[in-house]
Amino acid sequence: MGKLTLTSFLTLDGVHQAPGGPDEDRGGGFEHGGWSVPYGDEDFMEFMTEVFAGVGAFLLGRRTYEIFAGHWPKVTDPADPVANKLNSLPKYVASSSLTEPGWTGTTVIGGDLAKEVTEIKERTEGELQIHGSAALAQSLLALDLIDTVHLLSFPVVLGTGRRLFADGGLPTAFKHTAARVTSTGVAIHTYDLAGRPEYGTYELPDESA
């Protein structure tokens, strides 16, 4: 059975929207697209190469799928570690509106998300990877289906934009399993699902009782 992993780029104030370019996603009047690009360096690419080395299939939301489908099929260098995997491996898109995907190897899924994603995990060798796709990621986090989260925190605050961990999410505990910092200050942390949070208090005990 494969492991479902999420890789997400976040600002320090939790914004995930449009990290890759000005016109990637202007929803809600967002004007800060491309905020991650100045921080891309060899350390960043080394980590992303490691992530893509373990993939067996991709699970994407419609918006991220369309962004990827508009770019990666044009990258034909067989030595490119990202394009090679995206263009050759199975891609599953969770969408109720996409009917005729043009990218080779794409399957559209809908209906019972938990059932379909669990079945895909079971037949995937290696990781079933989510990249971006925050709305899909939020749904799968609420279902406890994401096993591992790679959070790349970029040293920038934007003040506006959609956030990955929005209000109303399922309270969830994670185990921190790995960390590194790139030369440009991107903090990369890996977490495994650990269940529900535990709670306590810092109040001193009442010794007079």
C-alpha positions in Angstrom: 0.0 0.0 0.0 1.3 3.4 -0.9 1.7 6.4 1.4 -0.2 9.6 0.7 2.1 12.6 1.1 1.5 16.3 0.8 4.1 18.9 -0.2 3.0 22.5 0.3 4.7 25.9 0.0 3.7 28.4 2.7 4.5 31.9 3.7 5.2 32.6 7.4 1.6 33.7 7.8 0.4 30.5 6.2 -0.5 31.6 2.7 -0.2 28.9 0.0 -1.8 30.8 -2.9 0.1 31.2 -6.2 3.6 30.5 -5.2 4.9 29.9 -8.7 4.0 33.0 -10.8 2.0 36.3 -11.0 -0.9 34.8 -13.0 -1.0 31.4 -11.4 -4.0 32.2 -9.2 -5.4 35.7 -8.9 -8.6 34.5 -7.1 -9.9 37.0 -4.5 -7.8 39.7 -6.1 -4.5 38.2 -5.0 -1.6 40.3 -6.3 1.4 38.5 -4.8 1.7 35.5 -7.1 5.3 34.2 -7.6 6.4 34.8 -4.0 8.4 31.6 -3.7 10.5 32.1 -6.8 13.2 34.3 -5.4 14.0 31.6 -2.8 14.6 28.8 -5.3 18.2 27.6 -4.9 20.3 24.4 -5.2 19.2 23.3 -1.7 15.5 23.7 -2.6 15.9 21.8 -5.9 17.8 19.0 -4.1 14.9 18.5 -1.7 12.3 18.6 -4.5 14.4 16.0 -6.5 14.4 13.8 -3.4 10.6 14.1 -3.0 9.9 13.2 -6.7 12.3 10.3 -6.5 9.9 8.4 -4.3 6.7 9.0 -6.2 4.5 6.3 -7.7 1.5 8.4 -8.7 0.1 11.9 -8.3 -3.2 13.1 -6.8 -4.1 16.7 -7.7 -6.9 19.2 -7.4 -8.3 20.6 -10.6 -6.6 24.0 -10.3 -3.2 22.6 -9.6 -3.6 20.0 -12.3 -4.4 22.6 -14.9 -1.4 24.7 -13.9 0.9 21.6 -14.2 -0.7 20.5 -17.4 -0.1 23.8 -19.0 3.7 23.6 -18.3 5.2 20.2 -17.6 4.2 18.4 -20.9 6.3 21.0 -22.6 9.4 20.0 -20.6 10.7 17.0 -22.6 14.2 16.6 -21.1 14.3 13.0 -19.9 16.9 14.0 -17.3 14.5 16.5 -15.6 13.6 14.8 -12.3 10.3 16.5 -12.0 9.0 16.5 -15.6 10.0 12.9 -16.1 7.9 11.7 -13.3 4.9 14.0 -13.9 4.7 13.1 -17.6 5.2 9.4 -17.2 3.4 8.3 -14.0 -0.4 8.0 -13.3 -2.1 11.3 -12.4 -5.5 11.3 -10.6 -7.5 14.6 -10.5 -10.3 15.1 -8.0 -12.8 17.2 -9.9 -16.5 17.4 -10.6 -16.1 19.6 -13.6 -13.1 18.3 -15.5 -14.3 15.8 -18.1 -11.7 15.5 -20.8 -8.2 15.8 -19.4 -5.6 16.1 -22.2 -2.5 15.1 -20.2 -1.5 11.5 -20.9 -2.0 9.2 -18.0 -4.7 11.2 -16.3 -7.8 9.8 -14.5 -10.5 12.0 -13.1 -12.0 10.8 -9.8 -15.1 12.1 -8.0 -17.9 10.8 -5.8 -16.8 9.1 -2.6 -13.4 10.8 -2.2 -12.3 8.7 0.9 -13.1 5.4 -0.8 -11.5 6.3 -4.1 -8.3 7.8 -2.6 -8.0 4.8 -0.3 -8.3 2.4 -3.3 -5.6 4.4 -5.2 -3.3 4.3 -2.2 -3.7 0.5 -2.0 -2.7 -0.1 -5.6 0.1 2.5 -5.7 3.7 1.3 -5.3 5.7 4.2 -3.7 4.1 7.4 -2.7 0.9 8.9 -3.9 1.9 12.5 -3.9 -0.2 15.7 -3.6 1.5 19.0 -4.6 -0.3 22.2 -3.9 -4.0 21.4 -4.3 -4.9 23.0 -1.0 -8.7 22.5 -1.2 -8.1 18.8 -1.9 -5.5 18.6 0.8 -7.9 20.2 3.3 -10.5 17.6 2.5 -8.1 14.7 2.9 -6.7 16.1 6.1 -10.2 16.1 7.5 -10.5 12.5 6.6 -7.1 11.5 8.2 -5.9 10.2 4.8 -2.7 12.1 4.5 0.2 10.2 6.1 3.1 12.7 5.7 3.2 16.4 5.2 6.3 18.3 3.8 5.8 22.0 4.7 8.2 24.4 3.1 8.0 27.7 5.0 9.3 30.7 3.0 10.7 33.8 4.9 8.0 36.2 3.6 4.7 37.5 5.0 2.0 38.6 2.6 -1.0 39.5 4.8 -3.6 38.3 2.3 -4.3 35.1 0.4 -5.7 31.6 0.9 -4.3 29.6 3.7 -3.7 25.8 3.8 -4.8 25.4 7.5 -8.0 27.3 7.5 -10.4 27.9 10.4 -12.6 24.9 11.1 -10.0 22.2 10.2 -9.9 18.9 12.0 -7.7 19.1 15.2 -4.7 16.9 14.3 -1.4 16.0 15.9 1.7 15.3 13.9 5.2 13.8 14.7 8.1 15.9 13.4 10.4 13.6 11.5 12.9 15.7 9.5 14.1 19.3 9.0 16.5 21.3 7.0 17.0 25.0 6.0 18.0 26.1 2.5 20.7 28.8 1.8 17.9 31.3 1.2 16.1 30.6 4.4 13.3 28.2 3.4 12.6 26.0 6.4 11.6 22.5 5.3 9.8 20.3 7.9 8.4 16.9 7.5 5.6 15.6 9.7 3.8 12.2 10.0 0.2 11.9 11.1 0.0 11.1 14.8 -3.7 11.3 15.6 -5.6 13.7 17.8 -3.9 16.5 19.9 -3.3 16.0 23.6 -4.0 18.9 26.0 -2.6 20.1 29.3 -2.0 23.2 31.4 1.0 25.3 32.5 -0.9 26.4 35.7 0.9 25.5 38.9 -0.9 23.0 41.1 -2.9 24.4 44.1 -0.7 23.3 47.0 -3.2 24.5 49.6 -5.8 21.9 48.4 
